[in-house]
């Protein structure tokens, strides 16, 4: 798989970064893999949310609570 990749820097509180790093270590994963997973999940969920009112309008019930 040949995908172009980019370095992304962002600010995060040091305590949260340390907790994230330790949790990734305990789960035997790395921070890059988990950040990519969270970003993919966020993008996927955001796309699904765009169509939620249309799904409700067309009769899927919109009753996810039941």
Biopython code that builds the backbone (N, CA, C, O; Angstrom):
import numpy as np
from Bio.PDB.StructureBuilder import StructureBuilder

atoms = [
    (1, "UNK", "N", (0.845, -1.165, 0.000)),
    (1, "UNK", "CA", (0.000, 0.000, 0.000)),
    (1, "UNK", "C", (0.896, 1.235, 0.000)),
    (1, "UNK", "O", (1.652, 1.448, 0.948)),
    (2, "UNK", "N", (0.823, 2.040, -1.036)),
    (2, "UNK", "CA", (1.604, 3.268, -1.144)),
    (2, "UNK", "C", (0.714, 4.473, -0.924)),
    (2, "UNK", "O", (0.085, 4.972, -1.857)),
    (3, "UNK", "N", (0.664, 4.936, 0.310)),
    (3, "UNK", "CA", (-0.094, 6.132, 0.638)),
    (3, "UNK", "C", (0.885, 7.215, 1.044)),
    (3, "UNK", "O", (1.860, 6.960, 1.751)),
    (4, "UNK", "N", (0.611, 8.423, 0.589)),
    (4, "UNK", "CA", (1.413, 9.542, 1.029)),
    (4, "UNK", "C", (1.035, 9.844, 2.477)),
    (4, "UNK", "O", (-0.149, 9.896, 2.810)),
    (5, "UNK", "N", (2.011, 10.039, 3.321)),
    (5, "UNK", "CA", (1.748, 10.321, 4.731)),
    (5, "UNK", "C", (2.315, 11.689, 5.092)),
    (5, "UNK", "O", (3.280, 12.156, 4.488)),
    (6, "UNK", "N", (1.703, 12.314, 6.076)),
    (6, "UNK", "CA", (2.107, 13.633, 6.522)),
    (6, "UNK", "C", (2.325, 13.612, 8.025)),
    (6, "UNK", "O", (1.618, 12.918, 8.755)),
    (7, "UNK", "N", (3.290, 14.363, 8.472)),
    (7, "UNK", "CA", (3.522, 14.548, 9.895)),
    (7, "UNK", "C", (2.522, 15.569, 10.415)),
    (7, "UNK", "O", (2.339, 16.628, 9.815)),
    (8, "UNK", "N", (1.876, 15.252, 11.528)),
    (8, "UNK", "CA", (0.897, 16.163, 12.110)),
    (8, "UNK", "C", (1.282, 16.416, 13.558)),
    (8, "UNK", "O", (1.420, 15.473, 14.338)),
    (9, "UNK", "N", (1.452, 17.652, 13.917)),
    (9, "UNK", "CA", (1.788, 18.042, 15.289)),
    (9, "UNK", "C", (0.598, 18.744, 15.912)),
    (9, "UNK", "O", (-0.107, 19.497, 15.239)),
    (10, "UNK", "N", (0.371, 18.502, 17.190)),
    (10, "UNK", "CA", (-0.678, 19.218, 17.900)),
    (10, "UNK", "C", (-0.322, 19.291, 19.369)),
    (10, "UNK", "O", (0.526, 18.542, 19.853)),
    (11, "UNK", "N", (-0.966, 20.182, 20.062)),
    (11, "UNK", "CA", (-0.693, 20.383, 21.487)),
    (11, "UNK", "C", (-1.634, 19.500, 22.312)),
    (11, "UNK", "O", (-2.811, 19.338, 21.989)),
    (12, "UNK", "N", (-1.079, 18.938, 23.381)),
    (12, "UNK", "CA", (-1.841, 18.090, 24.290)),
    (12, "UNK", "C", (-1.241, 18.269, 25.685)),
    (12, "UNK", "O", (-0.020, 18.356, 25.818)),
    (13, "UNK", "N", (-2.061, 18.324, 26.711)),
    (13, "UNK", "CA", (-1.506, 18.436, 28.064)),
    (13, "UNK", "C", (-0.554, 17.267, 28.354)),
    (13, "UNK", "O", (-0.826, 16.128, 27.973)),
    (14, "UNK", "N", (0.550, 17.558, 29.023)),
    (14, "UNK", "CA", (1.585, 16.539, 29.241)),
    (14, "UNK", "C", (1.061, 15.341, 30.028)),
    (14, "UNK", "O", (1.431, 14.205, 29.734)),
    (15, "UNK", "N", (0.214, 15.575, 31.016)),
    (15, "UNK", "CA", (-0.337, 14.460, 31.795)),
    (15, "UNK", "C", (-1.189, 13.531, 30.952)),
    (15, "UNK", "O", (-1.113, 12.311, 31.098)),
    (16, "UNK", "N", (-2.003, 14.102, 30.067)),
    (16, "UNK", "CA", (-2.838, 13.300, 29.184)),
    (16, "UNK", "C", (-1.987, 12.515, 28.197)),
    (16, "UNK", "O", (-2.285, 11.360, 27.896)),
    (17, "UNK", "N", (-0.929, 13.141, 27.694)),
    (17, "UNK", "CA", (-0.025, 12.453, 26.768)),
    (17, "UNK", "C", (0.638, 11.263, 27.459)),
    (17, "UNK", "O", (0.775, 10.192, 26.869)),
    (18, "UNK", "N", (1.042, 11.457, 28.698)),
    (18, "UNK", "CA", (1.689, 10.360, 29.435)),
    (18, "UNK", "C", (0.699, 9.221, 29.671)),
    (18, "UNK", "O", (1.066, 8.053, 29.547)),
    (19, "UNK", "N", (-0.553, 9.545, 30.009)),
    (19, "UNK", "CA", (-1.573, 8.507, 30.201)),
    (19, "UNK", "C", (-1.845, 7.766, 28.903)),
    (19, "UNK", "O", (-1.980, 6.542, 28.903)),
    (20, "UNK", "N", (-1.926, 8.495, 27.801)),
    (20, "UNK", "CA", (-2.168, 7.889, 26.498)),
    (20, "UNK", "C", (-1.018, 6.965, 26.109)),
    (20, "UNK", "O", (-1.240, 5.848, 25.642)),
    (21, "UNK", "N", (0.199, 7.435, 26.305)),
    (21, "UNK", "CA", (1.389, 6.651, 25.990)),
    (21, "UNK", "C", (1.424, 5.358, 26.816)),
    (21, "UNK", "O", (1.699, 4.284, 26.281)),
    (22, "UNK", "N", (1.144, 5.468, 28.115)),
    (22, "UNK", "CA", (1.155, 4.300, 28.991)),
    (22, "UNK", "C", (0.041, 3.313, 28.624)),
    (22, "UNK", "O", (0.257, 2.101, 28.616)),
    (23, "UNK", "N", (-1.142, 3.836, 28.322)),
    (23, "UNK", "CA", (-2.263, 2.973, 27.942)),
    (23, "UNK", "C", (-1.958, 2.236, 26.647)),
    (23, "UNK", "O", (-2.237, 1.042, 26.538)),
    (24, "UNK", "N", (-1.396, 2.921, 25.676)),
    (24, "UNK", "CA", (-1.018, 2.271, 24.411)),
    (24, "UNK", "C", (-0.001, 1.171, 24.672)),
    (24, "UNK", "O", (-0.096, 0.083, 24.103)),
    (25, "UNK", "N", (0.970, 1.452, 25.531)),
    (25, "UNK", "CA", (1.982, 0.447, 25.870)),
    (25, "UNK", "C", (1.335, -0.789, 26.509)),
    (25, "UNK", "O", (1.671, -1.920, 26.157)),
    (26, "UNK", "N", (0.414, -0.570, 27.442)),
    (26, "UNK", "CA", (-0.265, -1.689, 28.108)),
    (26, "UNK", "C", (-1.088, -2.513, 27.130)),
    (26, "UNK", "O", (-1.212, -3.727, 27.289)),
    (27, "UNK", "N", (-1.651, -1.855, 26.117)),
    (27, "UNK", "CA", (-2.469, -2.551, 25.118)),
    (27, "UNK", "C", (-1.637, -3.078, 23.947)),
    (27, "UNK", "O", (-2.168, -3.631, 22.984)),
    (28, "UNK", "N", (-0.318, -2.892, 24.058)),
    (28, "UNK", "CA", (0.621, -3.342, 23.027)),
    (28, "UNK", "C", (0.295, -2.762, 21.647)),
    (28, "UNK", "O", (0.252, -3.472, 20.642)),
    (29, "UNK", "N", (0.072, -1.473, 21.637)),
    (29, "UNK", "CA", (-0.155, -0.740, 20.404)),
    (29, "UNK", "C", (0.695, 0.517, 20.474)),
    (29, "UNK", "O", (1.446, 0.695, 21.433)),
    (30, "UNK", "N", (0.595, 1.380, 19.499)),
    (30, "UNK", "CA", (1.366, 2.615, 19.565)),
    (30, "UNK", "C", (0.447, 3.814, 19.355)),
    (30, "UNK", "O", (-0.671, 3.683, 18.859)),
    (31, "UNK", "N", (0.941, 4.969, 19.741)),
    (31, "UNK", "CA", (0.117, 6.173, 19.709)),
    (31, "UNK", "C", (-0.288, 6.543, 18.284)),
    (31, "UNK", "O", (-1.411, 7.000, 18.069)),
    (32, "UNK", "N", (0.588, 6.358, 17.320)),
    (32, "UNK", "CA", (0.259, 6.694, 15.930)),
    (32, "UNK", "C", (-0.898, 5.839, 15.426)),
    (32, "UNK", "O", (-1.833, 6.356, 14.813)),
    (33, "UNK", "N", (-0.841, 4.540, 15.680)),
    (33, "UNK", "CA", (-1.911, 3.650, 15.231)),
    (33, "UNK", "C", (-3.243, 4.036, 15.870)),
    (33, "UNK", "O", (-4.277, 4.038, 15.203)),
    (34, "UNK", "N", (-3.216, 4.363, 17.159)),
    (34, "UNK", "CA", (-4.455, 4.710, 17.855)),
    (34, "UNK", "C", (-4.996, 6.068, 17.421)),
    (34, "UNK", "O", (-6.211, 6.240, 17.318)),
    (35, "UNK", "N", (-4.120, 7.029, 17.166)),
    (35, "UNK", "CA", (-4.586, 8.324, 16.671)),
    (35, "UNK", "C", (-5.217, 8.162, 15.290)),
    (35, "UNK", "O", (-6.262, 8.754, 15.018)),
    (36, "UNK", "N", (-4.600, 7.373, 14.421)),
    (36, "UNK", "CA", (-5.175, 7.119, 13.100)),
    (36, "UNK", "C", (-6.536, 6.442, 13.217)),
    (36, "UNK", "O", (-7.467, 6.783, 12.488)),
    (37, "UNK", "N", (-6.652, 5.475, 14.142)),
    (37, "UNK", "CA", (-7.927, 4.780, 14.345)),
    (37, "UNK", "C", (-8.999, 5.751, 14.820)),
    (37, "UNK", "O", (-10.125, 5.734, 14.323)),
    (38, "UNK", "N", (-8.643, 6.608, 15.795)),
    (38, "UNK", "CA", (-9.625, 7.563, 16.319)),
    (38, "UNK", "C", (-10.053, 8.568, 15.254)),
    (38, "UNK", "O", (-11.225, 8.939, 15.185)),
    (39, "UNK", "N", (-9.113, 9.006, 14.427)),
    (39, "UNK", "CA", (-9.451, 9.959, 13.365)),
    (39, "UNK", "C", (-10.355, 9.299, 12.331)),
    (39, "UNK", "O", (-11.328, 9.907, 11.885)),
    (40, "UNK", "N", (-10.041, 8.048, 11.939)),
    (40, "UNK", "CA", (-10.906, 7.336, 10.989)),
    (40, "UNK", "C", (-12.304, 7.152, 11.558)),
    (40, "UNK", "O", (-13.291, 7.367, 10.855)),
    (41, "UNK", "N", (-12.402, 6.756, 12.824)),
    (41, "UNK", "CA", (-13.715, 6.583, 13.472)),
    (41, "UNK", "C", (-14.486, 7.900, 13.509)),
    (41, "UNK", "O", (-15.690, 7.924, 13.255)),
    (42, "UNK", "N", (-13.799, 8.985, 13.822)),
    (42, "UNK", "CA", (-14.437, 10.300, 13.880)),
    (42, "UNK", "C", (-14.983, 10.699, 12.512)),
    (42, "UNK", "O", (-16.118, 11.163, 12.405)),
    (43, "UNK", "N", (-14.174, 10.518, 11.465)),
    (43, "UNK", "CA", (-14.596, 10.877, 10.115)),
    (43, "UNK", "C", (-15.783, 10.015, 9.690)),
    (43, "UNK", "O", (-16.751, 10.521, 9.122)),
    (44, "UNK", "N", (-15.706, 8.719, 9.965)),
    (44, "UNK", "CA", (-16.801, 7.812, 9.601)),
    (44, "UNK", "C", (-18.091, 8.203, 10.328)),
    (44, "UNK", "O", (-19.150, 8.275, 9.705)),
    (45, "UNK", "N", (-18.015, 8.451, 11.621)),
    (45, "UNK", "CA", (-19.190, 8.822, 12.400)),
    (45, "UNK", "C", (-19.762, 10.154, 11.940)),
    (45, "UNK", "O", (-20.980, 10.325, 11.893)),
    (46, "UNK", "N", (-18.896, 11.091, 11.604)),
    (46, "UNK", "CA", (-19.354, 12.396, 11.142)),
    (46, "UNK", "C", (-20.123, 12.275, 9.837)),
    (46, "UNK", "O", (-21.123, 12.966, 9.640)),
    (47, "UNK", "N", (-19.671, 11.411, 8.950)),
    (47, "UNK", "CA", (-20.379, 11.189, 7.691)),
    (47, "UNK", "C", (-21.742, 10.559, 7.955)),
    (47, "UNK", "O", (-22.722, 10.930, 7.310)),
    (48, "UNK", "N", (-21.824, 9.619, 8.886)),
    (48, "UNK", "CA", (-23.097, 8.977, 9.223)),
    (48, "UNK", "C", (-24.057, 9.985, 9.831)),
    (48, "UNK", "O", (-25.255, 9.941, 9.553)),
    (49, "UNK", "N", (-23.550, 10.891, 10.654)),
    (49, "UNK", "CA", (-24.387, 11.903, 11.292)),
    (49, "UNK", "C", (-24.991, 12.871, 10.277)),
    (49, "UNK", "O", (-26.066, 13.424, 10.509)),
    (50, "UNK", "N", (-24.305, 13.076, 9.158)),
    (50, "UNK", "CA", (-24.824, 13.988, 8.131)),
    (50, "UNK", "C", (-26.150, 13.502, 7.569)),
    (50, "UNK", "O", (-26.989, 14.313, 7.177)),
    (51, "UNK", "N", (-26.350, 12.182, 7.523)),
    (51, "UNK", "CA", (-27.532, 11.615, 6.891)),
    (51, "UNK", "C", (-28.604, 11.195, 7.888)),
    (51, "UNK", "O", (-29.653, 10.693, 7.483)),
    (52, "UNK", "N", (-28.363, 11.388, 9.182)),
    (52, "UNK", "CA", (-29.313, 10.945, 10.194)),
    (52, "UNK", "C", (-30.695, 11.566, 10.019)),
    (52, "UNK", "O", (-31.681, 10.834, 10.101)),
    (53, "UNK", "N", (-30.829, 12.873, 9.782)),
    (53, "UNK", "CA", (-32.186, 13.426, 9.610)),
    (53, "UNK", "C", (-32.899, 12.833, 8.395)),
    (53, "UNK", "O", (-34.117, 12.656, 8.430)),
    (54, "UNK", "N", (-32.171, 12.525, 7.329)),
    (54, "UNK", "CA", (-32.773, 11.928, 6.138)),
    (54, "UNK", "C", (-33.289, 10.530, 6.469)),
    (54, "UNK", "O", (-34.385, 10.164, 6.045)),
    (55, "UNK", "N", (-32.519, 9.747, 7.217)),
    (55, "UNK", "CA", (-32.954, 8.416, 7.609)),
    (55, "UNK", "C", (-34.209, 8.471, 8.458)),
    (55, "UNK", "O", (-35.107, 7.644, 8.302)),
    (56, "UNK", "N", (-34.276, 9.449, 9.361)),
    (56, "UNK", "CA", (-35.463, 9.611, 10.189)),
    (56, "UNK", "C", (-36.666, 9.970, 9.317)),
    (56, "UNK", "O", (-37.757, 9.435, 9.511)),
    (57, "UNK", "N", (-36.467, 10.867, 8.368)),
    (57, "UNK", "CA", (-37.551, 11.317, 7.499)),
    (57, "UNK", "C", (-38.123, 10.169, 6.677)),
    (57, "UNK", "O", (-39.333, 10.100, 6.460)),
    (58, "UNK", "N", (-37.262, 9.274, 6.222)),
    (58, "UNK", "CA", (-37.715, 8.177, 5.368)),
    (58, "UNK", "C", (-38.192, 6.961, 6.154)),
    (58, "UNK", "O", (-38.468, 5.921, 5.556)),
    (59, "UNK", "N", (-38.296, 7.061, 7.460)),
    (59, "UNK", "CA", (-39.005, 6.051, 8.226)),
    (59, "UNK", "C", (-38.197, 4.958, 8.871)),
    (59, "UNK", "O", (-38.744, 3.891, 9.151)),
    (60, "UNK", "N", (-36.888, 5.176, 9.128)),
    (60, "UNK", "CA", (-36.180, 4.135, 9.868)),
    (60, "UNK", "C", (-36.523, 4.218, 11.346)),
    (60, "UNK", "O", (-35.991, 3.463, 12.160)),
    (61, "UNK", "N", (-37.410, 5.137, 11.685)),
    (61, "UNK", "CA", (-37.916, 5.251, 13.052)),
    (61, "UNK", "C", (-37.172, 6.255, 13.885)),
    (61, "UNK", "O", (-37.776, 6.987, 14.669)),
    (62, "UNK", "N", (-35.852, 6.302, 13.726)),
    (62, "UNK", "CA", (-35.064, 7.235, 14.520)),
    (62, "UNK", "C", (-35.088, 6.915, 16.001)),
    (62, "UNK", "O", (-34.701, 7.753, 16.816)),
    (63, "UNK", "N", (-35.543, 5.702, 16.375)),
    (63, "UNK", "CA", (-35.620, 5.317, 17.789)),
    (63, "UNK", "C", (-34.461, 4.402, 18.142)),
    (63, "UNK", "O", (-34.649, 3.209, 18.380)),
    (64, "UNK", "N", (-33.259, 4.969, 18.176)),
    (64, "UNK", "CA", (-32.081, 4.186, 18.524)),
    (64, "UNK", "C", (-32.060, 3.844, 20.000)),
    (64, "UNK", "O", (-31.285, 2.984, 20.419)),
    (65, "UNK", "N", (-32.901, 4.502, 20.807)),
    (65, "UNK", "CA", (-32.910, 4.277, 22.265)),
    (65, "UNK", "C", (-33.622, 3.004, 22.645)),
    (65, "UNK", "O", (-33.430, 2.501, 23.752)),
    (66, "UNK", "N", (-34.435, 2.472, 21.762)),
    (66, "UNK", "CA", (-35.281, 1.322, 22.109)),
    (66, "UNK", "C", (-34.532, 0.038, 21.891)),
    (66, "UNK", "O", (-35.076, -1.041, 22.126)),
]
sb = StructureBuilder()
sb.init_structure("model")
sb.init_model(0)
sb.init_chain("A")
sb.init_seg("    ")
for serial, (resi, resn, name, xyz) in enumerate(atoms, 1):
    if name == "N":
        sb.init_residue(resn, " ", resi, " ")
    sb.init_atom(name, np.array(xyz, "f"), 0.0, 1.0, " ", f" {name:<3s}", serial, name[0])
structure = sb.get_structure()
